[in-house]
Amino acid sequence: MINRRLKLIINKGGVNMGLFSELFSNIVSDILINSYISAINYEEDENSFDENNINEDFGLSEEDTKYFQQRMLKGMENIRKTQEMRRDQLEYAMKKIDDGDVETGLAEIRDLSRQNYGLAQYALGYFYLNGKYVEKDYFYALYFLTQADKKNVLCATELLANCFENGIGVAANPERAKILRKKIKELEELNNQI
């Protein structure tokens, strides 16, 4: 049976790219809004604000601004499509494992892991940590969980914190576990804001 938490995350589309896309969009919006407000404040001081020349004040033509916006939107769309494709590939791999074709499923998950897909890295870390479908190996478990943690996959961070807290595969390190738990809390708060 598939790890239920992983299955839930896969079905939600993963935490990573949705969070990234939203943050990226907010950052760009904030930059554009703040630039616009700065221009208004600057021009109001001069009593000569001209809304039509705002792009020229920043060295961008209207055409350049539209081009930048289109490229940004296309990039975000490509990120979303890639994430959907990877999620579908991970679902396929997990279904193969559930159906008894463990070798094919693991090959797919390893391929996704090499593509730096955090949920696949979490899955491999989970499998190695528990000796599920592969021989138990704490080195690989901690390696893959750490890689997934770097991509802010919360379930990987939770599992890694548990390893450090209880000395599973590593010497117990309550301080490191505390840092990881703090990271989890911050990411959950950030996720709730979005």
MODELLER restraints for C-alpha pairs under 7 A, 6 or more apart:
rsr = mdl.restraints
at = mdl.atoms
rsr.add(forms.Gaussian(group=physical.xy_distance, feature=features.Distance(at['CA:1:A'], at['CA:98:A']), mean=6.00, stdev=0.5))
rsr.add(forms.Gaussian(group=physical.xy_distance, feature=features.Distance(at['CA:2:A'], at['CA:94:A']), mean=6.80, stdev=0.5))
rsr.add(forms.Gaussian(group=physical.xy_distance, feature=features.Distance(at['CA:2:A'], at['CA:98:A']), mean=6.88, stdev=0.5))
rsr.add(forms.Gaussian(group=physical.xy_distance, feature=features.Distance(at['CA:10:A'], at['CA:87:A']), mean=6.07, stdev=0.5))
rsr.add(forms.Gaussian(group=physical.xy_distance, feature=features.Distance(at['CA:13:A'], at['CA:87:A']), mean=6.60, stdev=0.5))
rsr.add(forms.Gaussian(group=physical.xy_distance, feature=features.Distance(at['CA:15:A'], at['CA:153:A']), mean=6.54, stdev=0.5))
rsr.add(forms.Gaussian(group=physical.xy_distance, feature=features.Distance(at['CA:16:A'], at['CA:151:A']), mean=6.73, stdev=0.5))
rsr.add(forms.Gaussian(group=physical.xy_distance, feature=features.Distance(at['CA:16:A'], at['CA:152:A']), mean=6.39, stdev=0.5))
rsr.add(forms.Gaussian(group=physical.xy_distance, feature=features.Distance(at['CA:16:A'], at['CA:153:A']), mean=6.49, stdev=0.5))
rsr.add(forms.Gaussian(group=physical.xy_distance, feature=features.Distance(at['CA:17:A'], at['CA:83:A']), mean=6.99, stdev=0.5))
rsr.add(forms.Gaussian(group=physical.xy_distance, feature=features.Distance(at['CA:19:A'], at['CA:191:A']), mean=6.95, stdev=0.5))
rsr.add(forms.Gaussian(group=physical.xy_distance, feature=features.Distance(at['CA:21:A'], at['CA:76:A']), mean=6.59, stdev=0.5))
rsr.add(forms.Gaussian(group=physical.xy_distance, feature=features.Distance(at['CA:40:A'], at['CA:49:A']), mean=6.61, stdev=0.5))
rsr.add(forms.Gaussian(group=physical.xy_distance, feature=features.Distance(at['CA:43:A'], at['CA:49:A']), mean=4.57, stdev=0.5))
rsr.add(forms.Gaussian(group=physical.xy_distance, feature=features.Distance(at['CA:55:A'], at['CA:61:A']), mean=5.50, stdev=0.5))
rsr.add(forms.Gaussian(group=physical.xy_distance, feature=features.Distance(at['CA:55:A'], at['CA:62:A']), mean=6.00, stdev=0.5))
rsr.add(forms.Gaussian(group=physical.xy_distance, feature=features.Distance(at['CA:90:A'], at['CA:109:A']), mean=6.38, stdev=0.5))
rsr.add(forms.Gaussian(group=physical.xy_distance, feature=features.Distance(at['CA:90:A'], at['CA:120:A']), mean=6.92, stdev=0.5))
rsr.add(forms.Gaussian(group=physical.xy_distance, feature=features.Distance(at['CA:93:A'], at['CA:105:A']), mean=4.08, stdev=0.5))
rsr.add(forms.Gaussian(group=physical.xy_distance, feature=features.Distance(at['CA:93:A'], at['CA:106:A']), mean=6.88, stdev=0.5))
rsr.add(forms.Gaussian(group=physical.xy_distance, feature=features.Distance(at['CA:93:A'], at['CA:108:A']), mean=5.65, stdev=0.5))
rsr.add(forms.Gaussian(group=physical.xy_distance, feature=features.Distance(at['CA:93:A'], at['CA:109:A']), mean=6.33, stdev=0.5))
rsr.add(forms.Gaussian(group=physical.xy_distance, feature=features.Distance(at['CA:94:A'], at['CA:105:A']), mean=6.04, stdev=0.5))
rsr.add(forms.Gaussian(group=physical.xy_distance, feature=features.Distance(at['CA:96:A'], at['CA:102:A']), mean=6.44, stdev=0.5))
rsr.add(forms.Gaussian(group=physical.xy_distance, feature=features.Distance(at['CA:96:A'], at['CA:104:A']), mean=6.76, stdev=0.5))
rsr.add(forms.Gaussian(group=physical.xy_distance, feature=features.Distance(at['CA:96:A'], at['CA:105:A']), mean=5.12, stdev=0.5))
rsr.add(forms.Gaussian(group=physical.xy_distance, feature=features.Distance(at['CA:97:A'], at['CA:105:A']), mean=5.16, stdev=0.5))
rsr.add(forms.Gaussian(group=physical.xy_distance, feature=features.Distance(at['CA:102:A'], at['CA:133:A']), mean=6.88, stdev=0.5))
rsr.add(forms.Gaussian(group=physical.xy_distance, feature=features.Distance(at['CA:109:A'], at['CA:120:A']), mean=5.50, stdev=0.5))
rsr.add(forms.Gaussian(group=physical.xy_distance, feature=features.Distance(at['CA:112:A'], at['CA:120:A']), mean=5.90, stdev=0.5))
rsr.add(forms.Gaussian(group=physical.xy_distance, feature=features.Distance(at['CA:113:A'], at['CA:120:A']), mean=5.19, stdev=0.5))
rsr.add(forms.Gaussian(group=physical.xy_distance, feature=features.Distance(at['CA:113:A'], at['CA:121:A']), mean=5.12, stdev=0.5))
rsr.add(forms.Gaussian(group=physical.xy_distance, feature=features.Distance(at['CA:118:A'], at['CA:148:A']), mean=4.47, stdev=0.5))
rsr.add(forms.Gaussian(group=physical.xy_distance, feature=features.Distance(at['CA:118:A'], at['CA:151:A']), mean=5.90, stdev=0.5))
rsr.add(forms.Gaussian(group=physical.xy_distance, feature=features.Distance(at['CA:118:A'], at['CA:153:A']), mean=6.31, stdev=0.5))
rsr.add(forms.Gaussian(group=physical.xy_distance, feature=features.Distance(at['CA:119:A'], at['CA:148:A']), mean=6.73, stdev=0.5))
rsr.add(forms.Gaussian(group=physical.xy_distance, feature=features.Distance(at['CA:119:A'], at['CA:153:A']), mean=6.81, stdev=0.5))
rsr.add(forms.Gaussian(group=physical.xy_distance, feature=features.Distance(at['CA:121:A'], at['CA:144:A']), mean=5.07, stdev=0.5))
rsr.add(forms.Gaussian(group=physical.xy_distance, feature=features.Distance(at['CA:121:A'], at['CA:145:A']), mean=6.48, stdev=0.5))
rsr.add(forms.Gaussian(group=physical.xy_distance, feature=features.Distance(at['CA:121:A'], at['CA:147:A']), mean=6.66, stdev=0.5))
rsr.add(forms.Gaussian(group=physical.xy_distance, feature=features.Distance(at['CA:121:A'], at['CA:148:A']), mean=5.43, stdev=0.5))
rsr.add(forms.Gaussian(group=physical.xy_distance, feature=features.Distance(at['CA:122:A'], at['CA:144:A']), mean=6.21, stdev=0.5))
rsr.add(forms.Gaussian(group=physical.xy_distance, feature=features.Distance(at['CA:122:A'], at['CA:145:A']), mean=5.37, stdev=0.5))
rsr.add(forms.Gaussian(group=physical.xy_distance, feature=features.Distance(at['CA:122:A'], at['CA:148:A']), mean=5.48, stdev=0.5))
rsr.add(forms.Gaussian(group=physical.xy_distance, feature=features.Distance(at['CA:122:A'], at['CA:156:A']), mean=5.48, stdev=0.5))
rsr.add(forms.Gaussian(group=physical.xy_distance, feature=features.Distance(at['CA:124:A'], at['CA:141:A']), mean=7.00, stdev=0.5))
rsr.add(forms.Gaussian(group=physical.xy_distance, feature=features.Distance(at['CA:124:A'], at['CA:144:A']), mean=6.37, stdev=0.5))
rsr.add(forms.Gaussian(group=physical.xy_distance, feature=features.Distance(at['CA:125:A'], at['CA:140:A']), mean=6.65, stdev=0.5))
rsr.add(forms.Gaussian(group=physical.xy_distance, feature=features.Distance(at['CA:125:A'], at['CA:141:A']), mean=4.01, stdev=0.5))
rsr.add(forms.Gaussian(group=physical.xy_distance, feature=features.Distance(at['CA:125:A'], at['CA:142:A']), mean=6.45, stdev=0.5))
rsr.add(forms.Gaussian(group=physical.xy_distance, feature=features.Distance(at['CA:125:A'], at['CA:144:A']), mean=4.72, stdev=0.5))
rsr.add(forms.Gaussian(group=physical.xy_distance, feature=features.Distance(at['CA:125:A'], at['CA:145:A']), mean=4.99, stdev=0.5))
rsr.add(forms.Gaussian(group=physical.xy_distance, feature=features.Distance(at['CA:126:A'], at['CA:141:A']), mean=6.51, stdev=0.5))
rsr.add(forms.Gaussian(group=physical.xy_distance, feature=features.Distance(at['CA:127:A'], at['CA:133:A']), mean=6.50, stdev=0.5))
rsr.add(forms.Gaussian(group=physical.xy_distance, feature=features.Distance(at['CA:127:A'], at['CA:134:A']), mean=6.50, stdev=0.5))
rsr.add(forms.Gaussian(group=physical.xy_distance, feature=features.Distance(at['CA:128:A'], at['CA:134:A']), mean=6.17, stdev=0.5))
rsr.add(forms.Gaussian(group=physical.xy_distance, feature=features.Distance(at['CA:128:A'], at['CA:135:A']), mean=6.53, stdev=0.5))
rsr.add(forms.Gaussian(group=physical.xy_distance, feature=features.Distance(at['CA:128:A'], at['CA:136:A']), mean=4.88, stdev=0.5))
rsr.add(forms.Gaussian(group=physical.xy_distance, feature=features.Distance(at['CA:128:A'], at['CA:137:A']), mean=5.25, stdev=0.5))
rsr.add(forms.Gaussian(group=physical.xy_distance, feature=features.Distance(at['CA:128:A'], at['CA:138:A']), mean=6.60, stdev=0.5))
rsr.add(forms.Gaussian(group=physical.xy_distance, feature=features.Distance(at['CA:128:A'], at['CA:140:A']), mean=6.38, stdev=0.5))
rsr.add(forms.Gaussian(group=physical.xy_distance, feature=features.Distance(at['CA:128:A'], at['CA:141:A']), mean=4.82, stdev=0.5))
rsr.add(forms.Gaussian(group=physical.xy_distance, feature=features.Distance(at['CA:129:A'], at['CA:136:A']), mean=5.86, stdev=0.5))
rsr.add(forms.Gaussian(group=physical.xy_distance, feature=features.Distance(at['CA:129:A'], at['CA:137:A']), mean=6.29, stdev=0.5))
rsr.add(forms.Gaussian(group=physical.xy_distance, feature=features.Distance(at['CA:129:A'], at['CA:138:A']), mean=5.72, stdev=0.5))
rsr.add(forms.Gaussian(group=physical.xy_distance, feature=features.Distance(at['CA:129:A'], at['CA:141:A']), mean=4.94, stdev=0.5))
rsr.add(forms.Gaussian(group=physical.xy_distance, feature=features.Distance(at['CA:130:A'], at['CA:136:A']), mean=6.06, stdev=0.5))
rsr.add(forms.Gaussian(group=physical.xy_distance, feature=features.Distance(at['CA:138:A'], at['CA:169:A']), mean=4.96, stdev=0.5))
rsr.add(forms.Gaussian(group=physical.xy_distance, feature=features.Distance(at['CA:145:A'], at['CA:156:A']), mean=5.35, stdev=0.5))
rsr.add(forms.Gaussian(group=physical.xy_distance, feature=features.Distance(at['CA:145:A'], at['CA:160:A']), mean=6.31, stdev=0.5))
rsr.add(forms.Gaussian(group=physical.xy_distance, feature=features.Distance(at['CA:148:A'], at['CA:156:A']), mean=5.98, stdev=0.5))
rsr.add(forms.Gaussian(group=physical.xy_distance, feature=features.Distance(at['CA:149:A'], at['CA:156:A']), mean=5.55, stdev=0.5))
rsr.add(forms.Gaussian(group=physical.xy_distance, feature=features.Distance(at['CA:149:A'], at['CA:157:A']), mean=5.03, stdev=0.5))
rsr.add(forms.Gaussian(group=physical.xy_distance, feature=features.Distance(at['CA:154:A'], at['CA:184:A']), mean=6.35, stdev=0.5))
rsr.add(forms.Gaussian(group=physical.xy_distance, feature=features.Distance(at['CA:157:A'], at['CA:180:A']), mean=6.46, stdev=0.5))
rsr.add(forms.Gaussian(group=physical.xy_distance, feature=features.Distance(at['CA:157:A'], at['CA:184:A']), mean=6.86, stdev=0.5))
rsr.add(forms.Gaussian(group=physical.xy_distance, feature=features.Distance(at['CA:161:A'], at['CA:177:A']), mean=4.47, stdev=0.5))
rsr.add(forms.Gaussian(group=physical.xy_distance, feature=features.Distance(at['CA:161:A'], at['CA:180:A']), mean=5.58, stdev=0.5))
rsr.add(forms.Gaussian(group=physical.xy_distance, feature=features.Distance(at['CA:161:A'], at['CA:181:A']), mean=6.49, stdev=0.5))
rsr.add(forms.Gaussian(group=physical.xy_distance, feature=features.Distance(at['CA:162:A'], at['CA:177:A']), mean=6.92, stdev=0.5))
rsr.add(forms.Gaussian(group=physical.xy_distance, feature=features.Distance(at['CA:163:A'], at['CA:169:A']), mean=6.74, stdev=0.5))
rsr.add(forms.Gaussian(group=physical.xy_distance, feature=features.Distance(at['CA:164:A'], at['CA:170:A']), mean=6.56, stdev=0.5))
rsr.add(forms.Gaussian(group=physical.xy_distance, feature=features.Distance(at['CA:164:A'], at['CA:172:A']), mean=5.07, stdev=0.5))
rsr.add(forms.Gaussian(group=physical.xy_distance, feature=features.Distance(at['CA:164:A'], at['CA:173:A']), mean=5.08, stdev=0.5))
rsr.add(forms.Gaussian(group=physical.xy_distance, feature=features.Distance(at['CA:164:A'], at['CA:174:A']), mean=6.39, stdev=0.5))
rsr.add(forms.Gaussian(group=physical.xy_distance, feature=features.Distance(at['CA:164:A'], at['CA:176:A']), mean=6.59, stdev=0.5))
rsr.add(forms.Gaussian(group=physical.xy_distance, feature=features.Distance(at['CA:164:A'], at['CA:177:A']), mean=5.33, stdev=0.5))
rsr.add(forms.Gaussian(group=physical.xy_distance, feature=features.Distance(at['CA:165:A'], at['CA:172:A']), mean=5.65, stdev=0.5))
rsr.add(forms.Gaussian(group=physical.xy_distance, feature=features.Distance(at['CA:165:A'], at['CA:173:A']), mean=5.90, stdev=0.5))
rsr.add(forms.Gaussian(group=physical.xy_distance, feature=features.Distance(at['CA:165:A'], at['CA:174:A']), mean=5.06, stdev=0.5))
rsr.add(forms.Gaussian(group=physical.xy_distance, feature=features.Distance(at['CA:165:A'], at['CA:177:A']), mean=5.29, stdev=0.5))
rsr.add(forms.Gaussian(group=physical.xy_distance, feature=features.Distance(at['CA:166:A'], at['CA:172:A']), mean=5.68, stdev=0.5))
